């Protein structure tokens, strides 16, 4: 069985070079991308010219401008950079179908069985570097048996070890100990570890199969993908290279530095498997009809939809999906385009449910000099689950459901949504609360099912409810014989109740700071049936209020 081979691609200047690709006027000037960190702006990505001026990532912007007054900066755009990394992932698919993203600026490729197609691993790396040069990007590569080793080679092979002030530097020691400092090895005093150089003596970024340990040993401990504070703590103990850790007991390392260090070390050496999970391909549902001559009549557009919708249905049904939102794109002969979008209350691929919504939008179409291409794009879809094998009981239930139910309500919601928007159509759903105004909540009708049986209240609830309105009556718990409400005097003819409702003690609702309420059904001499309550008072004064009216 061949060794597993992993290629790691690191784009150290991705943020800056992405912007330089769009505006090449700053290629000869120091350029940097700036982001906010801890209430200040720091350099996030630098061009090669900016690094030559001595600037480093993470440096405060004000310090960088003091060192390099001609520095040109732009704000970071993480979303655009993530999208650009996705574009690079699609480009890297030419080397292997197994490509994964490592945000914010790295790709991991499983090259097992693919390198020979490009003349070997060395020739493949040359091809990667040539492609990135053509794209205007800087790239560092590493190939090894494991993801961790490839990641380490891409970033640290041929690079000097990080300088860490640990107390071993000669200028930090007392005079009495300086005499013995010359006997120590150079790398123990903060210099480069042996085997880490630059130029012609830099090690190869390709680790031979089965040589993972020898490739990792001379690299600094930061190559294990551990936090910076852990690498600093290891350096204080004189453990600067990965080779210094491989022979140490795992239990002692885990107790002192945590299990993450041991896990990263085992992943880099291949003891702990680390799979490469490629991005799932995006499902794309679109159909297009190119016309030999431009059209502009509604009848011609409807005829084109009759040819496109069945083809779109086939593609959706094959994947078990239904349309939620659909775009109709009309390309005119003068190189302009008009887009019309519709939404469905329930996902469906049936043309007879999509076409009426599109017909409602036909008056909005401006054909101009004629339409020579029509495209349907289902950019929002949802799974439509269907079962192939069903028993007799389930089949009978399906027949009964088809006889008793229909899609007229969903079609009505879709038609109304085409006019006023699906978000403007709501329905009430029951809520788990005894508070009158919290017994239901509003949800979007297009993204919810009709509510089932509503829970029965202890006493009937009014048909109409509103926020409590003050009632002028005697401040007493007994129902008033006469009261004044909405600038009218009322005489009580009959009462029913009370129903006592206490506020939810675990919530601080400002509307219920008046304490416990006693609700009464009060019928006036004019026939009005009102829902009054007496608030016993809490942090607010007591009194009578009206909150609803029965039919």
Buried (B, 14 or more C-beta within 10 A) or exposed (E): EEBBBBBBBBBBBBBBBBBBEEEEEBBEBBBBBBBEEEEEBBBBBBBBBBBEBEBEBEBBBEEBBEEBEEBBBBEBBEEEBEEBBBEBBEBBEBBBEBBBBBEBBBBBBBBBEBBEEBEEBBEBBBBBBEBBEEBEBBBBBBBBBBBBBBBBBBBBBBBEBBEBEBEBBEEEBEEEEEEEEEEEEEBEBBBBBBBBBEEEEEBBBBBBBEBBBEBBBBBBBBBBBBEEEBBBBBBEEEBBBBBBBEEEEBEEBBEEBEEBBBBBBBBBBBEBEBEBEBEEEEEEBBBEBEBEEBBBEEEBBEEBBEEBBEBBBEBBBEEEBBBBBBBBBBBBBEEEEBEBBBBBBBBBBBBEBBBBBBBBBBEEBEBBEBBBBBBBBBEBBBEBEEEEEEEEEEEEEEEEEEEEEEBEEBBEBBBBBBEEEBEEBBBBBEEEEEBBBEBBEEBBBBEEEEEEEEEEEEEEBBEEBEEBEEBEBEEEEEBBEEBEBEEEEBEBBEBBBBBEBEBEEEEEEEEBEBBBBBBBBBBBEEEBBBBBBBBBBEEEEBBBBBBBBBE
